[in-house]
Every structure is written in structure tokens, then in C-alpha cells.
Amino acid sequence: MKAFKFLAIAAALTMVAACGQKGGNAAEGADSLAVKKEVVKKASELLPSKAQRDSVSYLIGYVFGGYIKGYNFGDDLNYNRIKAGIEDLLKAKNTPGTPEFDEEFKISPKEIDRLFNDYLGKRFEYVKAKNLEDGQKYMEKMLKKGYQMSDKGFAYKINNPGSERKIELTDTLEVNYKGTFIDGTVFDQTNEQRGAFKLNLSEGSVIKGWIEGLQLVGDGGSISLILPSDLAYGPQGNRGIEPNKTLLFDIDVVSVKPVAEVPATEDTPAE
């Protein structure tokens, strides 16, 4: 097994180093062909140390935690039952995949796909409903704190209106922004290294909430948006964004460039 190769290499290097150190100090007249008796250790002395066992145990938990988190099994699993499943697997004596093997468990391993999919499906529906409820409550609270409700269904606060000319759909923009969830967690933002974000307000280029919200300010403007999921990433969510998540954005408009106008030209007279 690959796990043992590192130990074998380390042991070989240790033996070579030890022989090299002792060889140069051989007493004059000693029998150079003498074979030194190898010290045989007890099996118990070859086991990993408690510190090693604890470290590996912790990292097994880390790997297992990544599986739980990656598939969104939630933080309310029954860890006593997880431990029981591990212990039953370690005690199993039959060959995996055989009927005899399956019978050794309280719940048949054949049920994994069905039970996991059913469980995760219910969690997905729960997360969608919970995010909708939490987002609605947050928006209602912020409307009492100075935000305005647009006829498009999002809440906003204009921090700086910017230029008199408002942004139009045909404009090209550069903006700095910070995106957060309602609990304050930052999920995306521009910074000095990335520089300002260049965009236009065409559908498919940015989320709908940005298209509607940025038309409320002009060049140099600043706006805070509270976007319900139907104006953000909807019931499917996006990378790192849960389904039906309400998103908050603070956006500063750095520059606005209207679409270039083609100068009028007179027809060239015939020669």
C-alpha cells in the first residue's frame, strides 16, 4: 500500500545514516566483516504514537466534514448514529456488495441513494423557503430605516445621485461594489487588485436587480440595493449563493460612457 512506502523509505534512510556514522569509528583490528545483530522491536513499539493517531483522527473528521458541508447535509445530523455506522462498517466481516454484507447493517447500504436524495431534496426545499422568509423580513425592516421600495420589487437607498443624466441601458460602466448577505457575510467585492468592474446593463450581462437599480443614479453616483431572489439568482442560486437568497449591494459608479455616436456625413457627390 502507498501509505507504507513513506515509512519504508524513511526507515531505509535512517539505517543508512546510522551505518555511515558508526562505520568510521570502528576500532583498529575489528572484524570488518562482522554482521551486527539487528535489534528487533516489539510489535507494540511500531504503532503510531498517540499524537499521530490524534492528528489523523482530526483530519479524517475534516475530510468527512467537507463531505457533509459540500452536499449541504446540514449541521443537525445525529453524530451518535454516524459513529454507529462507522463502527458497524469496521466490524463487518462479509464481502461488500454481497447480500450477507448488507444484512450486517441496521439500514441496508443499498438504500443510500434513495435516502440521501430524499433527505437532501427536503433540505433544499427548506433552504429555499427559509431564505424567502428571512429576506422578506429583512426588507420590511430596512424600509423602516430609510430605504425606498421600487415598483420593480427591490428596495434601495441613494447615497449620492451623481450626475444629472441618469445611467442608460446603452451605457458602459465602471463600478466598485460590495455584495453581502443579510447576515453581513461578504460574498463578492471589488478591490484595488481587481480594479473597478466594467459592465453594461444588457440582460444576461448582470443580474436584473443591477439593471433596474443602476438606472436610478448617474455618473459618480452611489446606491445601496436590497435585491430579492427573483431579481438576483432565483430559486436555483449560484456558486456559493443559496437558492432564493436576498442579496445586498453597495455600488459606487466610477465612470459612465454613453454609446459612441456615429457622426453624420454628407453624401459624396458624383464625379
SEDOKE-793381 format. One record per residue: residue in three letters; x, y, z of N, C-alpha, C in turn. Coordinates in steps of 0.05 Angstrom, whole numbers, padded with zeros to 5 digits, always signed. Example, Ala and Ser with C-alpha at 12.3 -4.5 7.8 and 13.67 -1.06 7.14 Angstrom:
BEGIN
ALA+00264-00114+00156+00246-00090+00156+00264-00066+00156;SER+00257-00045+00142+00273-00021+00143+00258+00001+00157;
***
This chain:
BEGIN
MET+00017-00024+00000+00000+00000+00000+00017+00025+00000;LYS+00008+00046-00013+00023+00071-00015+00029+00083+00012;ALA+00011+00079+00031+00014+00091+00057+00039+00081+00071;PHE+00048+00057+00064+00072+00046+00078+00098+00053+00064;LYS+00097+00063+00039+00121+00069+00025+00138+00090+00039;PHE+00124+00111+00049+00139+00132+00062+00153+00122+00086;LEU+00140+00104+00101+00153+00093+00125+00178+00077+00117;ALA+00176+00061+00096+00198+00044+00087+00222+00061+00078;ILE+00216+00082+00063+00238+00100+00054+00251+00113+00078;ALA+00235+00123+00096+00247+00137+00120+00263+00118+00136;ALA+00254+00093+00139+00269+00073+00155+00295+00066+00141;ALA+00295+00064+00114+00319+00057+00099+00340+00079+00102;LEU+00331+00105+00099+00349+00127+00102+00361+00129+00130;THR+00345+00123+00150+00354+00123+00177+00376+00103+00181;MET+00372+00078+00170+00392+00057+00174+00417+00063+00159;VAL+00416+00076+00135+00440+00083+00120+00456+00104+00136;ALA+00441+00124+00147+00455+00145+00162+00468+00134+00186;ALA+00455+00116+00200+00466+00104+00224+00491+00088+00218;CYS+00490+00072+00197+00513+00056+00189+00537+00073+00181;GLY+00531+00096+00168+00552+00114+00160+00566+00126+00183;GLN+00551+00133+00204+00563+00146+00227+00580+00126+00243;LYS+00572+00101+00245+00586+00081+00261+00610+00069+00246;GLY+00609+00068+00220+00630+00055+00204+00656+00069+00207;GLY+00658+00095+00209+00683+00110+00210+00696+00107+00237;ASN+00683+00098+00258+00694+00096+00285+00701+00068+00293;ALA+00703+00049+00274+00709+00021+00280+00737+00019+00293;ALA+00738+00004+00314+00764+00001+00329+00784-00013+00311;GLU+00810-00005+00313+00831-00017+00297+00832-00047+00303;GLY+00832-00063+00282+00834-00092+00286+00807-00106+00288;ALA+00785-00090+00287+00759-00103+00289+00753-00117+00263;ASP+00737-00138+00265+00730-00153+00241+00710-00137+00224;SER+00719-00127+00201+00702-00111+00185+00679-00127+00172;LEU+00681-00153+00172+00661-00170+00160+00640-00179+00181;ALA+00644-00170+00205+00625-00179+00226+00597-00167+00221;VAL+00577-00183+00223+00549-00174+00219+00537-00168+00247;LYS+00529-00143+00249+00518-00135+00275+00489-00145+00277;LYS+00482-00154+00300+00455-00165+00304+00435-00142+00304;GLU+00415-00145+00287+00394-00125+00285+00375-00126+00310;VAL+00370-00103+00321+00352-00102+00344+00323-00104+00334;VAL+00310-00124+00343+00282-00129+00335+00263-00116+00356;LYS+00247-00097+00345+00228-00083+00363+00203-00100+00367;LYS+00190-00095+00390+00164-00108+00395+00144-00095+00376;ALA+00123-00111+00369+00102-00101+00351+00090-00075+00362;SER+00085-00074+00388+00072-00051+00401+00088-00026+00398;GLU+00115-00029+00394+00132-00005+00391+00130+00006+00363;LEU+00119-00009+00344+00117+00000+00317+00091+00015+00311;LEU+00073+00016+00330+00048+00030+00325+00052+00060+00324;PRO+00035+00075+00310+00037+00104+00310+00033+00115+00339;SER+00045+00138+00344+00042+00150+00371+00014+00160+00375;LYS+00007+00167+00399-00019+00178+00406-00022+00205+00391;ALA-00001+00221+00390-00002+00246+00376-00009+00242+00346;GLN+00004+00222+00334-00002+00217+00306-00030+00207+00302;ARG-00039+00190+00320-00066+00179+00318-00087+00202+00321;ASP-00082+00220+00340-00100+00242+00344-00101+00261+00319;SER-00077+00266+00308-00076+00283+00284-00091+00271+00261;VAL-00086+00245+00256-00100+00232+00234-00130+00231+00239;SER-00138+00226+00264-00167+00225+00271-00180+00252+00265;TYR-00166+00273+00272-00176+00300+00267-00180+00305+00237;LEU-00160+00297+00221-00161+00302+00192-00182+00284+00179;ILE-00187+00260+00189-00209+00244+00179-00235+00259+00183;GLY-00238+00271+00207-00262+00287+00213-00264+00310+00194;TYR-00241+00323+00188-00240+00345+00169-00251+00337+00141;VAL-00241+00314+00132-00249+00304+00105-00279+00298+00106;PHE-00288+00284+00127-00316+00277+00129-00333+00302+00131;GLY-00324+00322+00146-00338+00348+00148-00341+00361+00121;GLY-00321+00359+00104-00322+00370+00077-00344+00357+00061;TYR-00348+00331+00065-00369+00317+00051-00397+00327+00060;ILE-00400+00330+00087-00425+00340+00098-00431+00368+00088;LYS-00411+00385+00089-00415+00413+00081-00419+00416+00051;GLY-00403+00400+00035-00405+00402+00006-00432+00395-00005;TYR-00445+00375+00007-00471+00366-00002-00494+00379+00014;ASN-00487+00397+00033-00506+00411+00049-00525+00392+00065;PHE-00513+00374+00079-00528+00356+00096-00538+00371+00122;GLY-00527+00394+00127-00536+00410+00150-00519+00405+00174;ASP-00524+00421+00195-00508+00419+00220-00523+00405+00242;ASP-00545+00392+00236-00561+00379+00257-00562+00348+00253;LEU-00541+00337+00241-00540+00308+00238-00536+00295+00265;ASN-00545+00270+00268-00541+00255+00292-00514+00242+00292;TYR-00495+00254+00306-00467+00244+00305-00464+00217+00320;ASN-00482+00211+00338-00481+00184+00351-00487+00163+00331;ARG-00506+00169+00313-00513+00149+00292-00491+00147+00271;ILE-00477+00169+00266-00455+00169+00248-00433+00150+00259;LYS-00428+00153+00285-00408+00136+00298-00416+00107+00297;ALA-00442+00102+00301-00452+00074+00300-00448+00062+00272;GLY-00453+00078+00251-00449+00068+00224-00420+00062+00218;ILE-00402+00079+00228-00373+00074+00225-00365+00048+00239;GLU-00375+00045+00263-00367+00021+00279-00378-00005+00266;ASP-00403-00003+00255-00414-00027+00242-00399-00034+00217;LEU-00390-00014+00202-00374-00020+00178-00348-00033+00185;LEU-00335-00022+00206-00309-00034+00214-00312-00062+00224;LYS-00335-00069+00236-00339-00096+00246-00349-00116+00225;ALA-00358-00105+00202-00369-00122+00181-00349-00143+00171;LYS-00358-00168+00168-00340-00190+00161-00343-00201+00133;ASN-00366-00194+00121-00371-00205+00094-00361-00186+00072;THR-00362-00195+00048-00352-00180+00025-00372-00158+00017;PRO-00363-00133+00014-00381-00112+00005-00395-00119-00021;GLY-00420-00112-00023-00435-00118-00047-00451-00144-00047;THR-00446-00160-00027-00460-00186-00025-00484-00182-00006;PRO-00504-00200-00009-00528-00198+00008-00520-00202+00038;GLU-00500-00219+00043-00492-00224+00070-00480-00198+00083;PHE-00465-00183+00067-00454-00158+00076-00476-00138+00084;ASP-00496-00135+00066-00517-00116+00071-00533-00123+00096;GLU-00536-00149+00102-00551-00157+00125-00538-00151+00151;GLU-00512-00144+00150-00498-00137+00175-00504-00109+00186;PHE-00519-00094+00171-00525-00066+00178-00554-00062+00186;LYS-00559-00043+00204-00586-00037+00212-00602-00025+00189;ILE-00589-00010+00172-00602+00000+00148-00585-00009+00124;SER-00597-00021+00104-00582-00032+00082-00567-00010+00067;PRO-00542-00014+00060-00527+00005+00044-00539+00010+00017;LYS-00556-00009+00008-00569-00005-00018-00589+00019-00017;GLU-00596+00027+00007-00615+00049+00009-00602+00077+00009;ILE-00576+00078+00005-00561+00103+00007-00572+00123-00014;ASP-00573+00116-00039-00582+00136-00060-00610+00146-00054;ARG-00628+00128-00048-00656+00137-00043-00658+00155-00019;LEU-00646+00146+00004-00649+00162+00028-00634+00188+00027;PHE-00610+00188+00015-00595+00213+00013-00609+00233-00004;ASN-00619+00224-00028-00632+00242-00046-00658+00254-00034;ASP-00673+00237-00020-00697+00246-00007-00690+00267+00015;TYR-00670+00261+00031-00662+00279+00052-00652+00306+00041;LEU-00635+00305+00022-00623+00330+00010-00645+00346-00005;GLY-00664+00332-00017-00685+00345-00031-00702+00361-00011;LYS-00708+00350+00012-00724+00364+00032-00708+00387+00043;ARG-00682+00384+00047-00666+00406+00057-00665+00429+00037;PHE-00664+00422+00011-00664+00443-00009-00689+00459-00009;GLU-00712+00446-00006-00737+00460-00005-00739+00477+00020;TYR-00729+00467+00042-00728+00482+00067-00712+00507+00064;VAL-00688+00505+00053-00670+00528+00049-00683+00549+00031;LYS-00696+00540+00010-00710+00559-00008-00731+00575+00008;ALA-00748+00561+00023-00770+00574+00037-00759+00592+00059;LYS-00738+00583+00074-00727+00598+00096-00714+00624+00085;ASN-00699+00622+00063-00687+00646+00052-00707+00667+00042;LEU-00729+00657+00031-00750+00676+00023-00762+00690+00048;GLU-00767+00675+00069-00779+00687+00093-00759+00707+00105;ASP-00734+00699+00108-00714+00717+00121-00710+00742+00104;GLY-00709+00739+00078-00705+00762+00060-00728+00782+00062;GLN-00752+00772+00063-00776+00789+00064-00776+00805+00091;LYS-00770+00791+00112-00769+00804+00139-00747+00826+00139;TYR-00724+00820+00127-00702+00839+00127-00710+00864+00111;MET-00722+00860+00088-00730+00882+00071-00751+00900+00085;GLU-00770+00888+00099-00790+00903+00114-00777+00920+00136;LYS-00757+00908+00149-00743+00923+00170-00728+00947+00158;MET-00715+00943+00135-00698+00964+00124-00715+00986+00111;LEU-00740+00980+00103-00758+01001+00093-00766+01020+00115;LYS-00764+01011+00140-00769+01029+00163-00745+01046+00171;LYS-00722+01039+00157-00697+01053+00164-00687+01070+00141;GLY-00705+01079+00124-00697+01098+00103-00695+01087+00075;TYR-00697+01061+00071-00697+01050+00044-00724+01056+00031;GLN-00724+01057+00004-00748+01061-00011-00754+01036-00027;MET-00779+01031-00033-00787+01008-00048-00792+01016-00077;SER-00780+01003-00096-00784+01009-00124-00808+00994-00135;ASP-00818+01003-00157-00841+00989-00169-00832+00963-00182;LYS-00806+00958-00182-00795+00933-00194-00792+00911-00173;GLY-00797+00918-00147-00796+00898-00126-00770+00897-00110;PHE-00752+00916-00113-00728+00917-00096-00728+00942-00079;ALA-00713+00942-00058-00710+00965-00040-00683+00978-00046;TYR-00683+01005-00043-00658+01019-00049-00655+01044-00032;LYS-00630+01053-00030-00624+01079-00017-00602+01092-00034;ILE-00609+01116-00043-00589+01131-00059-00571+01147-00041;ASN-00546+01140-00040-00527+01154-00023-00516+01179-00036;ASN-00514+01178-00063-00505+01201-00078-00517+01198-00106;PRO-00534+01217-00114-00548+01215-00140-00529+01216-00164;GLY-00505+01228-00161-00487+01230-00184-00496+01252-00203;SER-00487+01249-00228-00493+01269-00248-00523+01270-00254;GLU-00531+01293-00266-00560+01297-00272-00570+01276-00292;ARG-00553+01269-00312-00560+01249-00331-00558+01222-00318;LYS-00580+01207-00318-00581+01181-00306-00570+01159-00325;ILE-00560+01138-00314-00548+01116-00330-00570+01104-00348;GLU-00562+01098-00372-00580+01086-00392-00570+01058-00399;LEU-00588+01043-00410-00582+01015-00417-00560+01012-00437;THR-00556+01032-00453-00535+01030-00474-00508+01039-00464;ASP-00506+01048-00439-00481+01058-00428-00462+01035-00421;THR-00436+01042-00421-00416+01024-00410-00406+01036-00384;LEU-00406+01020-00362-00400+01030-00336-00375+01017-00324;GLU-00363+01032-00305-00343+01020-00287-00353+01026-00258;VAL-00354+01005-00242-00364+01009-00215-00347+00994-00195;ASN-00347+01004-00171-00336+00988-00148-00360+00980-00132;TYR-00359+00956-00121-00383+00946-00106-00375+00926-00085;LYS-00393+00922-00066-00391+00901-00046-00417+00887-00044;GLY-00417+00860-00046-00441+00844-00044-00441+00829-00018;THR-00463+00830-00002-00465+00816+00023-00492+00802+00026;PHE-00492+00782+00044-00518+00770+00052-00530+00787+00074;ILE-00554+00781+00082-00567+00797+00103-00554+00794+00130;ASP-00537+00773+00134-00523+00770+00159-00497+00784+00160;GLY-00491+00799+00138-00466+00814+00136-00443+00800+00123;THR-00446+00775+00116-00425+00760+00103-00419+00771+00075;VAL-00395+00778+00069-00387+00788+00042-00383+00764+00024;PHE-00397+00763+00001-00393+00741-00018-00378+00750-00043;ASP-00376+00776-00047-00361+00785-00071-00357+00815-00068;GLN-00334+00825-00079-00329+00853-00078-00305+00860-00096;THR-00304+00884-00105-00281+00894-00120-00260+00903-00099;ASN-00235+00905-00109-00214+00915-00092-00192+00927-00109;GLU-00172+00938-00097-00151+00951-00112-00137+00932-00132;GLN-00134+00907-00124-00121+00888-00141-00138+00881-00166;ARG-00164+00878-00162-00182+00871-00184-00188+00895-00201;GLY-00189+00919-00188-00197+00943-00202-00227+00944-00205;ALA-00237+00966-00216-00265+00970-00220-00277+00949-00239;PHE-00302+00943-00236-00316+00924-00252-00329+00938-00276;LYS-00323+00928-00300-00333+00940-00324-00358+00924-00333;LEU-00378+00938-00341-00403+00924-00349-00421+00942-00366;ASN-00441+00930-00378-00463+00945-00389-00489+00932-00378;LEU-00511+00945-00382-00535+00937-00368-00553+00919-00386;SER-00540+00905-00405-00556+00886-00421-00564+00862-00405;GLU-00587+00851-00411-00596+00827-00397-00578+00803-00403;GLY-00570+00789-00382-00551+00767-00385-00523+00775-00378;SER-00518+00801-00378-00491+00811-00371-00489+00814-00341;VAL-00510+00824-00328-00512+00826-00299-00540+00818-00290;ILE-00543+00814-00264-00569+00806-00253-00590+00829-00257;LYS-00615+00821-00257-00637+00841-00263-00637+00864-00243;GLY-00631+00859-00218-00631+00880-00198-00611+00902-00204;TRP-00589+00895-00215-00569+00915-00223-00579+00932-00246;ILE-00591+00918-00266-00602+00932-00289-00622+00954-00281;GLU-00640+00947-00263-00660+00966-00254-00649+00986-00235;GLY-00633+00978-00216-00623+00995-00195-00604+01016-00204;LEU-00585+01009-00222-00565+01029-00231-00576+01051-00248;GLN-00600+01047-00259-00612+01069-00275-00623+01091-00258;LEU-00621+01088-00231-00631+01109-00213-00610+01129-00206;VAL-00585+01125-00214-00564+01144-00208-00549+01151-00234;GLY-00531+01171-00231-00515+01180-00254-00486+01175-00249;ASP-00469+01185-00267-00440+01183-00264-00431+01194-00237;GLY-00415+01179-00222-00406+01188-00196-00426+01181-00174;GLY-00448+01169-00181-00468+01163-00161-00462+01139-00144;SER-00477+01135-00122-00473+01113-00104-00501+01104-00094;ILE-00505+01078-00094-00531+01067-00087-00528+01041-00072;SER-00546+01037-00053-00548+01012-00038-00573+00997-00046;LEU-00571+00971-00053-00593+00956-00063-00599+00932-00045;ILE-00625+00926-00041-00633+00901-00029-00649+00886-00050;LEU-00638+00864-00059-00650+00850-00082-00662+00824-00074;PRO-00688+00820-00077-00700+00794-00073-00690+00774-00094;SER-00693+00749-00089-00681+00729-00106-00690+00730-00135;ASP-00715+00738-00140-00724+00739-00167-00710+00761-00184;LEU-00696+00779-00170-00680+00799-00184-00650+00793-00181;ALA-00644+00769-00170-00616+00761-00166-00612+00734-00179;TYR-00608+00713-00163-00602+00686-00175-00624+00666-00172;GLY-00647+00675-00162-00671+00658-00163-00671+00633-00146;PRO-00689+00614-00152-00693+00590-00135-00671+00569-00138;GLN-00653+00573-00158-00631+00554-00161-00605+00564-00149;GLY-00603+00589-00143-00579+00600-00131-00556+00601-00152;ASN-00532+00605-00141-00508+00607-00159-00484+00598-00142;ARG-00461+00598-00153-00437+00588-00139-00434+00602-00112;GLY-00437+00587-00091-00434+00599-00064-00458+00614-00054;ILE-00479+00616-00070-00503+00631-00063-00527+00612-00062;GLU-00539+00610-00039-00561+00591-00036-00586+00599-00052;PRO-00604+00581-00057-00629+00587-00072-00646+00607-00056;ASN-00658+00625-00071-00676+00645-00060-00663+00664-00040;LYS-00637+00668-00043-00622+00686-00025-00626+00715-00032;THR-00633+00731-00012-00634+00760-00016-00606+00771-00015;LEU-00599+00789-00034-00572+00799-00036-00572+00829-00032;LEU-00551+00839-00018-00547+00867-00013-00523+00877-00029;PHE-00525+00900-00042-00502+00911-00056-00499+00941-00050;ASP-00474+00949-00045-00466+00977-00043-00450+00982-00069;ILE-00460+01000-00086-00447+01004-00112-00440+01033-00115;ASP-00415+01038-00123-00405+01065-00129-00398+01066-00158;VAL-00410+01085-00173-00405+01087-00201-00380+01104-00206;VAL-00360+01092-00218-00335+01105-00223-00336+01121-00249;SER-00347+01110-00270-00349+01124-00295-00372+01114-00312;VAL-00382+01131-00329-00404+01123-00348-00396+01133-00375;LYS-00397+01115-00395-00390+01122-00422-00414+01116-00440;PRO-00428+01137-00450-00450+01132-00468-00441+01119-00493;VAL-00459+01106-00507-00453+01093-00532-00442+01114-00552;ALA-00421+01107-00567-00409+01126-00585-00429+01133-00608;GLU-00432+01159-00613-00450+01167-00634-00435+01168-00661;VAL-00447+01158-00682-00435+01159-00708-00439+01186-00720;PRO-00418+01201-00727-00421+01229-00737-00435+01228-00765;ALA-00453+01247-00768-00468+01249-00794-00449+01258-00816;THR-00452+01246-00839-00435+01254-00863-00453+01260-00886;GLU-00445+01279-00903-00460+01285-00928-00453+01264-00949;ASP-00473+01259-00966-00467+01241-00989-00446+01252-01006;THR-00428+01234-01016-00406+01244-01034-00418+01249-01061;PRO-00414+01273-01071-00425+01279-01098-00413+01262-01119;ALA-00429+01256-01140-00419+01240-01162-00399+01256-01178;GLU-00378+01243-01187-00358+01257-01204-00367+01256-01233;
***
